[in-house]
């Protein structure tokens, strides 16, 4: 097996479930890798932020630990590289990195197919672009629709601790790109108003990219994290399961004494004479 195909060790000592109650990993390398593998260009600014550009400059990703707000990941796509964004997506600084990775993996795939894929706005009458395709993974895995807010379709995870909000009315295009008032609002915690993490996408974000995230978020498989790194999961809500079962406890001194009391007495060694003056019986057929 080639080295790059060797299984990687799991980075963590516990599994977090459900996975929407995990949080970000310490670094974002895994989420950047699909774009770097596709030949996108990476650069740093003077503040320590990182920027990745598609070869044709029509898609730009910013990894912004020194940004103006908690929007750690901002991805924008452009019909005109010098014009306003056609669509934008944002993942905040506590969003599980695996969800960003799902988005960038789908984005790299869409970019390889050309502008007709990565600039494909949702459309209820275009096959493969129906907005419902982004919702299907959630519905199929037990998320339920609710209408807690007027003019907004909401879906909640089975445990009620994650949701997807989709405003149905007209939205301000600029606010969609700069605030949480976007067409797609994914979040975890007890309330969308005060989420533990969130991700947003504007109206014209391709359905395939959003679906990649909803599939990842609703995947029943847990995510690995480190128990001591309490910022990597939502304390008090997430279930933590050790990656490996604990070793059985060793015997205590009392156990050892009890075992010693149950040992059978040692049998005496058989007595074997070294010599004897008694002649043995003659062997059959022997003659003097």
BELRA-V841189 format. One record per residue. N is the residue number from 0. RES is the residue in three letters. D_LAST is the distance of its C-alpha to the last C-alpha in whole Angstrom. Layout:
n: <N | N>
res: <RES | RES>
d_last: <D_LAST | D_LAST>
This chain:
n: <0 | 1 | 2 | 3 | 4 | 5 | 6 | 7 | 8 | 9 | 10 | 11 | 12 | 13 | 14 | 15 | 16 | 17 | 18 | 19 | 20 | 21 | 22 | 23 | 24 | 25 | 26 | 27 | 28 | 29 | 30 | 31 | 32 | 33 | 34 | 35 | 36 | 37 | 38 | 39 | 40 | 41 | 42 | 43 | 44 | 45 | 46 | 47 | 48 | 49 | 50 | 51 | 52 | 53 | 54 | 55 | 56 | 57 | 58 | 59 | 60 | 61 | 62 | 63 | 64 | 65 | 66 | 67 | 68 | 69 | 70 | 71 | 72 | 73 | 74 | 75 | 76 | 77 | 78 | 79 | 80 | 81 | 82 | 83 | 84 | 85 | 86 | 87 | 88 | 89 | 90 | 91 | 92 | 93 | 94 | 95 | 96 | 97 | 98 | 99 | 100 | 101 | 102 | 103 | 104 | 105 | 106 | 107 | 108 | 109 | 110 | 111 | 112 | 113 | 114 | 115 | 116 | 117 | 118 | 119 | 120 | 121 | 122 | 123 | 124 | 125 | 126 | 127 | 128 | 129 | 130 | 131 | 132 | 133 | 134 | 135 | 136 | 137 | 138 | 139 | 140 | 141 | 142 | 143 | 144 | 145 | 146 | 147 | 148 | 149 | 150 | 151 | 152 | 153 | 154 | 155 | 156 | 157 | 158 | 159 | 160 | 161 | 162 | 163 | 164 | 165 | 166 | 167 | 168 | 169 | 170 | 171 | 172 | 173 | 174 | 175 | 176 | 177 | 178 | 179 | 180 | 181 | 182 | 183 | 184 | 185 | 186 | 187 | 188 | 189 | 190 | 191 | 192 | 193 | 194 | 195 | 196 | 197 | 198 | 199 | 200 | 201 | 202 | 203 | 204 | 205 | 206 | 207 | 208 | 209 | 210 | 211 | 212 | 213 | 214 | 215 | 216 | 217 | 218 | 219 | 220 | 221 | 222 | 223 | 224 | 225 | 226 | 227 | 228 | 229 | 230 | 231 | 232 | 233 | 234 | 235 | 236 | 237 | 238 | 239 | 240 | 241 | 242 | 243 | 244 | 245 | 246 | 247 | 248 | 249 | 250 | 251 | 252 | 253 | 254 | 255 | 256 | 257 | 258 | 259 | 260 | 261 | 262 | 263 | 264 | 265 | 266 | 267 | 268 | 269 | 270 | 271 | 272 | 273 | 274 | 275 | 276 | 277 | 278 | 279 | 280 | 281 | 282 | 283 | 284 | 285 | 286 | 287>
res: <UNK | UNK | UNK | UNK | UNK | UNK | UNK | UNK | UNK | UNK | UNK | UNK | UNK | UNK | UNK | UNK | UNK | UNK | UNK | UNK | UNK | UNK | UNK | UNK | UNK | UNK | UNK | UNK | UNK | UNK | UNK | UNK | UNK | UNK | UNK | UNK | UNK | UNK | UNK | UNK | UNK | UNK | UNK | UNK | UNK | UNK | UNK | UNK | UNK | UNK | UNK | UNK | UNK | UNK | UNK | UNK | UNK | UNK | UNK | UNK | UNK | UNK | UNK | UNK | UNK | UNK | UNK | UNK | UNK | UNK | UNK | UNK | UNK | UNK | UNK | UNK | UNK | UNK | UNK | UNK | UNK | UNK | UNK | UNK | UNK | UNK | UNK | UNK | UNK | UNK | UNK | UNK | UNK | UNK | UNK | UNK | UNK | UNK | UNK | UNK | UNK | UNK | UNK | UNK | UNK | UNK | UNK | UNK | UNK | UNK | UNK | UNK | UNK | UNK | UNK | UNK | UNK | UNK | UNK | UNK | UNK | UNK | UNK | UNK | UNK | UNK | UNK | UNK | UNK | UNK | UNK | UNK | UNK | UNK | UNK | UNK | UNK | UNK | UNK | UNK | UNK | UNK | UNK | UNK | UNK | UNK | UNK | UNK | UNK | UNK | UNK | UNK | UNK | UNK | UNK | UNK | UNK | UNK | UNK | UNK | UNK | UNK | UNK | UNK | UNK | UNK | UNK | UNK | UNK | UNK | UNK | UNK | UNK | UNK | UNK | UNK | UNK | UNK | UNK | UNK | UNK | UNK | UNK | UNK | UNK | UNK | UNK | UNK | UNK | UNK | UNK | UNK | UNK | UNK | UNK | UNK | UNK | UNK | UNK | UNK | UNK | UNK | UNK | UNK | UNK | UNK | UNK | UNK | UNK | UNK | UNK | UNK | UNK | UNK | UNK | UNK | UNK | UNK | UNK | UNK | UNK | UNK | UNK | UNK | UNK | UNK | UNK | UNK | UNK | UNK | UNK | UNK | UNK | UNK | UNK | UNK | UNK | UNK | UNK | UNK | UNK | UNK | UNK | UNK | UNK | UNK | UNK | UNK | UNK | UNK | UNK | UNK | UNK | UNK | UNK | UNK | UNK | UNK | UNK | UNK | UNK | UNK | UNK | UNK | UNK | UNK | UNK | UNK | UNK | UNK | UNK | UNK | UNK | UNK | UNK | UNK | UNK | UNK | UNK | UNK | UNK | UNK | UNK | UNK | UNK | UNK | UNK | UNK>
d_last: <78 | 81 | 82 | 85 | 84 | 81 | 81 | 83 | 82 | 84 | 87 | 87 | 85 | 86 | 88 | 91 | 92 | 95 | 95 | 99 | 98 | 97 | 99 | 99 | 97 | 97 | 98 | 100 | 98 | 96 | 99 | 101 | 98 | 99 | 102 | 101 | 99 | 102 | 103 | 106 | 107 | 107 | 109 | 110 | 113 | 114 | 113 | 110 | 110 | 108 | 110 | 108 | 111 | 110 | 111 | 114 | 115 | 116 | 113 | 112 | 110 | 111 | 108 | 110 | 109 | 112 | 114 | 117 | 115 | 112 | 112 | 109 | 108 | 111 | 111 | 115 | 115 | 118 | 120 | 122 | 120 | 124 | 125 | 124 | 120 | 120 | 117 | 115 | 112 | 111 | 108 | 108 | 106 | 104 | 103 | 100 | 99 | 97 | 100 | 102 | 99 | 100 | 103 | 103 | 100 | 102 | 105 | 104 | 103 | 106 | 108 | 106 | 107 | 111 | 114 | 114 | 111 | 111 | 115 | 115 | 116 | 115 | 117 | 117 | 118 | 116 | 112 | 110 | 112 | 113 | 112 | 110 | 107 | 107 | 107 | 104 | 101 | 103 | 104 | 100 | 98 | 100 | 103 | 106 | 110 | 112 | 116 | 117 | 119 | 122 | 122 | 118 | 115 | 112 | 109 | 106 | 103 | 101 | 100 | 104 | 103 | 104 | 107 | 109 | 113 | 115 | 119 | 121 | 124 | 126 | 124 | 126 | 124 | 124 | 123 | 120 | 119 | 120 | 119 | 117 | 119 | 118 | 117 | 113 | 112 | 108 | 107 | 105 | 105 | 107 | 111 | 112 | 115 | 112 | 109 | 106 | 106 | 108 | 109 | 112 | 113 | 116 | 118 | 117 | 114 | 112 | 110 | 107 | 106 | 107 | 105 | 102 | 103 | 103 | 99 | 98 | 99 | 98 | 95 | 92 | 90 | 90 | 91 | 89 | 90 | 90 | 90 | 91 | 94 | 96 | 99 | 97 | 97 | 99 | 98 | 98 | 98 | 95 | 92 | 89 | 86 | 83 | 82 | 78 | 77 | 76 | 73 | 71 | 72 | 69 | 67 | 69 | 68 | 68 | 66 | 64 | 64 | 63 | 60 | 59 | 59 | 57 | 54 | 51 | 49 | 46 | 43 | 41 | 38 | 34 | 32 | 29 | 27 | 27 | 23 | 22 | 19 | 18 | 15 | 15 | 14 | 10 | 11 | 12 | 10 | 7 | 4 | 0>
